[in-house]
Amino acid sequence: MNEALDQELVILVDEQDNEIGTMEKLQAHKEGKLHRAVSVFIFNSKKELLLQKRAAGKYHSPGLWTNTCCTHPRQGEYVKQAANRRLMEEMQLSCPLHKAFTFVYNAKLDNGLTEHEFDHVFTGIADGKPKPDADEVEAYRYISVDMLDKELQTNPENFTEWFKICYDKYFFELFKG
């Protein structure tokens, strides 16, 4: 694992999203500690979702399709600020973001890691062409709700755990409007 990853901190929270401390990111994932996260779902004007395929070098879930981007807020950073920051860092996109909902999930990942997150989900509409950061994103594509539903039914192993949970539990909140 790289040294920068070991030194990056996540904000530990309780089940009501109250901050209770910080921990090194990798350690939090090894121990399955509940921490604050942000997920962003960008749609185009045709109501297609912008998916990204995680880069092969990612420390977990490499090569899997997932939402437009996600991150962990930094200490002192509001969740919406983190969402905007990460959308620009990963996809070179900017658009008005709207908080859709929050949810807590706990999922076992590859490499013995666990994602246990209090996730703040944001949505937005952008028709600009993404310019993904190659260290983060291997590929991207826009997909219709119908095609996404079919792919998730036939090849769920191609998607990240948190994306599947979010899609299964909160489909209507994500795709309304």
HUJO-V214762 format. One record per run of one state. SS is the DSSP state (a for helix, b for strand, c for the rest). FROM is the first residue (numbers start at 0). TO is the last residue. If there is no record, write none. Layout:
SS_FROM_TO / SS_FROM_TO
This chain:
c_0_1 / a_2_6 / c_7_7 / b_8_12 / c_13_17 / b_18_23 / a_24_30 / c_31_33 / b_34_42 / c_43_47 / b_48_53 / c_54_63 / b_64_65 / c_66_67 / b_68_70 / c_71_77 / a_78_90 / c_91_95 / b_96_107 / c_108_108 / a_109_111 / c_112_112 / b_113_124 / c_125_135 / b_136_142 / c_143_143 / a_144_153 / c_154_154 / a_155_157 / b_158_158 / c_159_159 / a_160_174 / c_175_176
